[in-house]
C-alpha cells in the first residue's frame, strides 16, 4: 500500500505544478497612423521597469508577455523620438489590449494610447478609427488625411458639403433638410455635447477627424447630446427633433 501511495503522489505532483496561477500580465494591440488609421509598423513599445520590449510588425500588431502586474509603465519610441511614460493597470493573467495612434508628422512624438473598448463607447480618436472600420459604409468619416486633401476653410464648410448648415429661427442650431423638413443635428466635440452657436472658432487645422451620420447613429454614439430648441418654433411646423436627423462627432488633436 505504501508503494502505491508513493506512486500516486509522484503522478499527482506534475499536475499540481501545471495548475499554478499565472501571476504575470500581457499587452497586445495595434499601432496605426493618426492621419488615416492605416497600420504603422516599427514602433517600439518597452516596459520601463524591465528590459522587455517589442516592435510593431508590418500590420502594426504587437504582443508582449511575462510583464509585472500592478501599474507598469510603458514607453514608446519611433524614428529617434521617445515618448513620456504611460501608466497601465495590469491584473495577473490579464491581456491588456491597446490601440496606439502615431502622427509621424508631429514635431514631438505624442501618440494616442488607449485601451481597446467597444467602438460605440470609445470617446477618443482611436475610437473614431475603430468605428471607421466598423461603420464606414453607414457614415462619412473625414480623416485628417482627407481633410488635408480637400482643404475646407472651416468646419462649417466641411459640414455644408454634407447638407448641414446653421439656421437661425429665434435661436441658431445646426440643421439639414430631410424630406422637406428642417432636422436639427446634434454636434459633439471630443465626446462632449457642443452647444455654442459658432463651432468655427475651432481651427480646421486642429481637427483630427469628423464622423457624420445621416440617419440614427449606432447605439451609444449620441453622448446624450440631443439638441432641443428653446423656442417653440423649433418644435412645430416643419421642424423635427427625431434621431433620424443624424449626428456629427468632431475629434481634435
RODO-2510 file (C-alpha; in nm, 4 decimals, decimal comma):
residues 253
     n   res          X          Y          Z
     1     x     0,0000     0,0000     0,0000
     2     x     0,2812     0,2419     0,0764
     3     x     0,4343     0,1863    -0,2654
     4     x     0,1007     0,2570    -0,4322
     5     x     0,0568     0,5743    -0,2329
     6     x     0,4048     0,6943    -0,3265
     7     x     0,3393     0,6251    -0,6928
     8     x     0,0107     0,8173    -0,6721
     9     x     0,1862     1,1177    -0,5189
    10     x     0,4554     1,1118    -0,7850
    11     x     0,1915     1,1196    -1,0583
    12     x    -0,0114     1,3986    -0,8937
    13     x     0,2829     1,6316    -0,8372
    14     x     0,3322     1,7401    -1,2026
    15     x    -0,0430     1,8122    -1,2320
    16     x    -0,0326     2,0420    -0,9308
    17     x     0,2617     2,2290    -1,0800
    18     x     0,0773     2,2678    -1,4100
    19     x    -0,2168     2,4226    -1,2255
    20     x    -0,0113     2,7148    -1,0985
    21     x    -0,1773     3,0518    -1,1495
    22     x    -0,0176     3,2892    -1,3996
    23     x     0,0950     3,5924    -1,1964
    24     x     0,2185     3,7925    -1,4955
    25     x     0,0340     4,0080    -1,7470
    26     x     0,0448     4,0708    -2,1221
    27     x    -0,0162     4,3561    -2,3626
    28     x    -0,1245     4,3322    -2,7234
    29     x    -0,2638     4,5688    -2,9803
    30     x    -0,2015     4,7669    -3,2917
    31     x    -0,0128     5,0821    -3,3865
    32     x    -0,1862     5,2948    -3,6502
    33     x    -0,1388     5,6272    -3,8235
    34     x    -0,3205     5,9188    -3,6616
    35     x    -0,3655     6,0683    -4,0109
    36     x    -0,5531     5,7847    -4,1820
    37     x    -0,5815     5,4869    -3,9446
    38     x    -0,3609     5,2591    -4,1547
    39     x    -0,1086     5,0211    -3,9883
    40     x     0,2008     5,1985    -3,8566
    41     x     0,4865     4,9461    -3,8192
    42     x     0,8231     4,9911    -3,6487
    43     x     0,7075     5,1423    -3,3192
    44     x     0,8986     5,0113    -3,0166
    45     x     0,6900     4,9503    -2,7035
    46     x     0,9015     4,8947    -2,3929
    47     x     0,8230     4,8317    -2,0260
    48     x     1,0162     5,0824    -1,8181
    49     x     1,0731     4,8604    -1,5130
    50     x     1,2071     4,5691    -1,7187
    51     x     1,4238     4,5058    -2,0221
    52     x     1,1256     4,3784    -2,2190
    53     x     1,0263     4,5464    -2,5438
    54     x     0,8553     4,4672    -2,8737
    55     x     0,8381     4,6316    -3,2169
    56     x     0,5079     4,6524    -3,4045
    57     x     0,5106     4,4424    -3,7217
    58     x     0,4098     4,5248    -4,0799
    59     x     0,0425     4,5068    -3,9815
    60     x     0,1051     4,7330    -3,6820
    61     x     0,0424     4,4425    -3,4437
    62     x     0,2402     4,3721    -3,1260
    63     x     0,2320     4,1319    -2,8294
    64     x     0,4434     4,1197    -2,5153
    65     x     0,4084     3,8753    -2,2248
    66     x     0,5584     3,7980    -1,8855
    67     x     0,5024     4,1524    -1,7601
    68     x     0,4841     4,2719    -1,3998
    69     x     0,1311     4,3349    -1,2789
    70     x     0,0007     4,6328    -1,0884
    71     x     0,0783     4,9636    -1,2575
    72     x     0,3648     4,9080    -1,5025
    73     x     0,4767     5,1987    -1,7201
    74     x     0,5285     5,1746    -2,0943
    75     x     0,7310     5,3998    -2,3202
    76     x     0,7129     5,4290    -2,6979
    77     x     0,9857     5,5195    -2,9430
    78     x     0,9981     5,5705    -3,3182
    79     x     1,2373     5,7396    -3,5579
    80     x     1,4718     5,8527    -3,2828
    81     x     1,1904     6,0079    -3,0776
    82     x     1,0827     5,8756    -2,7396
    83     x     0,7606     5,9469    -2,5547
    84     x     0,6821     6,0081    -2,1921
    85     x     0,5785     5,7083    -1,9824
    86     x     0,2195     5,5826    -1,9849
    87     x     0,0864     5,4058    -1,6742
    88     x    -0,1180     5,0879    -1,7229
    89     x    -0,3255     4,8827    -1,4811
    90     x    -0,2478     4,5152    -1,5351
    91     x    -0,4019     4,2234    -1,3450
    92     x    -0,2414     3,8764    -1,3106
    93     x    -0,3238     3,6604    -1,6109
    94     x    -0,4710     3,9580    -1,7971
    95     x    -0,4003     4,0627    -2,1551
    96     x    -0,4405     4,4383    -2,1903
    97     x    -0,5347     4,5373    -2,5455
    98     x    -0,4051     4,8757    -2,6568
    99     x    -0,4666     5,0992    -2,9557
   100     x    -0,1786     5,3356    -3,0340
   101     x    -0,2060     5,6194    -3,2865
   102     x     0,1159     5,7810    -3,4090
   103     x     0,1483     6,1078    -3,6022
   104     x     0,4837     6,0888    -3,7783
   105     x     0,4491     6,4493    -3,8975
   106     x     0,4369     6,5882    -3,5437
   107     x     0,7472     6,7632    -3,4130
   108     x     0,7304     6,5634    -3,0905
   109     x     0,6166     6,2018    -3,0836
   110     x     0,2999     6,2304    -2,8751
   111     x     0,0830     5,9301    -2,9624
   112     x    -0,2680     5,8489    -2,8509
   113     x    -0,2503     5,5435    -2,6240
   114     x    -0,5911     5,3971    -2,5419
   115     x    -0,7285     5,0745    -2,4014
   116     x    -0,9416     4,8901    -2,6570
   117     x    -1,3129     4,9327    -2,5879
   118     x    -1,6390     4,8718    -2,7684
   119     x    -1,6478     5,1165    -3,0640
   120     x    -1,9783     5,2727    -2,9517
   121     x    -1,8334     5,3661    -2,6114
   122     x    -1,4887     5,4754    -2,7241
   123     x    -1,4506     5,8511    -2,6701
   124     x    -1,1263     5,9403    -2,8464
   125     x    -0,9541     5,9375    -3,1852
   126     x    -0,8748     5,5660    -3,1549
   127     x    -1,2483     5,5018    -3,1285
   128     x    -1,3004     5,7140    -3,4403
   129     x    -1,0792     5,4791    -3,6439
   130     x    -1,2365     5,1692    -3,4908
   131     x    -1,5797     5,2974    -3,5952
   132     x    -1,4429     5,3797    -3,9402
   133     x    -1,3550     5,0114    -3,9782
   134     x    -1,6943     4,9004    -3,8488
   135     x    -1,9377     5,1654    -3,9762
   136     x    -1,7534     5,3046    -4,2769
   137     x    -2,0390     5,2065    -4,5044
   138     x    -2,3042     5,3842    -4,2940
   139     x    -2,1442     5,7224    -4,2298
   140     x    -1,8920     5,9646    -4,3789
   141     x    -1,5620     5,9629    -4,1910
   142     x    -1,3316     6,2564    -4,2631
   143     x    -0,9790     6,1550    -4,1627
   144     x    -0,7030     6,4111    -4,1163
   145     x    -0,5557     6,2908    -4,4445
   146     x    -0,8836     6,3541    -4,6280
   147     x    -0,9230     6,6968    -4,4663
   148     x    -0,5722     6,7910    -4,5836
   149     x    -0,6619     6,6835    -4,9382
   150     x    -0,9964     6,8642    -4,9634
   151     x    -0,8753     7,1646    -4,7584
   152     x    -1,2082     7,3056    -4,6337
   153     x    -1,1641     7,6546    -4,4901
   154     x    -1,3772     7,5854    -4,1816
   155     x    -1,5745     7,3112    -4,0090
   156     x    -1,8906     7,4810    -4,1413
   157     x    -1,7630     7,4437    -4,4975
   158     x    -1,6909     7,0744    -4,4400
   159     x    -2,0379     7,0120    -4,2929
   160     x    -2,2101     7,2178    -4,5633
   161     x    -2,0954     6,9567    -4,8148
   162     x    -2,2941     6,7082    -4,6035
   163     x    -2,6022     6,9320    -4,6170
   164     x    -2,5609     7,0557    -4,2581
   165     x    -2,5783     7,4323    -4,2050
   166     x    -2,6503     7,6667    -3,9159
   167     x    -3,0045     7,8074    -3,9339
   168     x    -3,1392     8,0721    -3,7004
   169     x    -3,5069     8,0986    -3,6026
   170     x    -3,5247     8,2610    -3,2593
   171     x    -3,2015     8,0733    -3,1883
   172     x    -2,9377     7,9123    -3,4084
   173     x    -2,8951     7,5365    -3,4494
   174     x    -2,7185     7,3074    -3,6990
   175     x    -2,9776     7,1591    -3,9316
   176     x    -3,0231     6,9588    -4,2509
   177     x    -3,3332     6,9105    -4,4630
   178     x    -3,4803     6,5603    -4,4771
   179     x    -3,7838     6,5072    -4,6992
   180     x    -3,8552     6,8780    -4,6861
   181     x    -3,8315     6,9025    -4,3062
   182     x    -3,5625     7,1018    -4,1247
   183     x    -3,3968     6,8472    -3,8985
   184     x    -3,1795     6,9506    -3,6021
   185     x    -2,8438     6,7681    -3,5989
   186     x    -2,6682     6,7107    -3,2628
   187     x    -2,2972     6,8012    -3,2709
   188     x    -2,0345     6,6866    -3,0191
   189     x    -1,6672     6,7816    -2,9872
   190     x    -1,4272     6,5309    -2,8297
   191     x    -1,7215     6,3357    -2,6902
   192     x    -1,8951     6,6302    -2,5241
   193     x    -2,2178     6,7978    -2,6405
   194     x    -2,1385     7,1182    -2,8288
   195     x    -2,3991     7,3858    -2,7709
   196     x    -2,2237     7,7016    -2,8900
   197     x    -2,3669     7,8747    -3,1943
   198     x    -2,0339     7,9022    -3,3757
   199     x    -1,8071     7,5956    -3,3874
   200     x    -1,5823     7,7616    -3,6429
   201     x    -1,3681     7,9047    -3,3643
   202     x    -1,2124     7,5538    -3,3751
   203     x    -0,9397     7,5800    -3,6369
   204     x    -0,9721     7,3256    -3,9164
   205     x    -0,6013     7,2556    -3,8640
   206     x    -0,6823     7,1294    -3,5142
   207     x    -0,9417     6,8787    -3,6357
   208     x    -0,8204     6,5185    -3,6274
   209     x    -1,1363     6,3546    -3,7598
   210     x    -1,5081     6,4070    -3,8196
   211     x    -1,7790     6,1431    -3,8430
   212     x    -2,1143     6,2352    -3,9935
   213     x    -2,4137     6,0034    -3,9541
   214     x    -2,7053     6,0718    -4,1893
   215     x    -2,9609     5,8631    -4,0010
   216     x    -2,9825     5,7343    -3,6461
   217     x    -2,6315     5,6772    -3,5132
   218     x    -2,5363     5,3382    -3,3636
   219     x    -2,6445     5,2939    -3,0029
   220     x    -2,4344     5,4902    -2,7557
   221     x    -2,2922     5,7410    -3,0030
   222     x    -2,5193     6,0354    -2,9251
   223     x    -2,3318     6,1044    -2,5957
   224     x    -2,6534     6,2478    -2,4552
   225     x    -2,6082     6,5436    -2,6898
   226     x    -2,9548     6,5573    -2,8429
   227     x    -3,0206     6,9219    -2,9274
   228     x    -3,3507     7,0821    -2,8370
   229     x    -3,4548     7,4295    -2,9394
   230     x    -3,5577     7,6582    -2,6555
   231     x    -3,8074     7,8344    -2,8822
   232     x    -4,1330     7,6526    -2,9661
   233     x    -4,0601     7,7420    -3,3285
   234     x    -3,8095     7,4552    -3,3370
   235     x    -4,0725     7,2091    -3,2150
   236     x    -4,3538     7,2928    -3,4525
   237     x    -4,4310     7,3099    -3,8226
   238     x    -4,1625     7,1648    -4,0496
   239     x    -3,9013     7,1199    -3,7725
   240     x    -3,8399     6,7851    -3,6069
   241     x    -3,6021     6,6592    -3,3402
   242     x    -3,6035     6,2861    -3,4215
   243     x    -3,2912     6,0701    -3,4028
   244     x    -3,3229     6,0241    -3,7780
   245     x    -3,1636     6,3687    -3,8149
   246     x    -2,8250     6,2028    -3,7715
   247     x    -2,5335     6,3415    -3,5722
   248     x    -2,1851     6,4881    -3,6058
   249     x    -1,8841     6,3865    -3,3942
   250     x    -1,5765     6,6094    -3,4161
   251     x    -1,2383     6,4986    -3,2779
   252     x    -0,9498     6,7406    -3,2288
   253     x    -0,5764     6,6889    -3,1968
***
